[in-house]
């Protein structure tokens, strides 16, 4: 009986670890509402000059996001977000959400049609 209890305890510990790791790595279980907000999508369009070309927030889609480990603190959380504007035009942004407020900071890292160029920025040691 003691062996069974130890095995169950170990299994539960592993399952809890996997759950916590999944939640904290941006695997889609938790997501900041800010990433999908209309205001941020408008800012992405402005940063890319896409508003002048007739694009609207409904043309902006989140393709991928992850936490920016360089921008996580007690009062803010940073994200690296890949947006697609229309079809085949991409924007990579650094988005910092300030906890307990509606404030955020957004910086354009890359804009263009090449996912391989965009990925160069994602895998740059700056975001490791």
Secondary structure, 3 states (H helix, E strand, C coil): CHHHHHHHHHHHHHHHHHHHHHHHCCCCCCCCHHHHCHHHHHHHHHHHCCHHHCCCHHHEEEEEEEEEEEEECCCEEEEEEEEEECCCEEEEEEEEEECCCCCEEEEEEEEECCHHHHHHHHCCHHHC
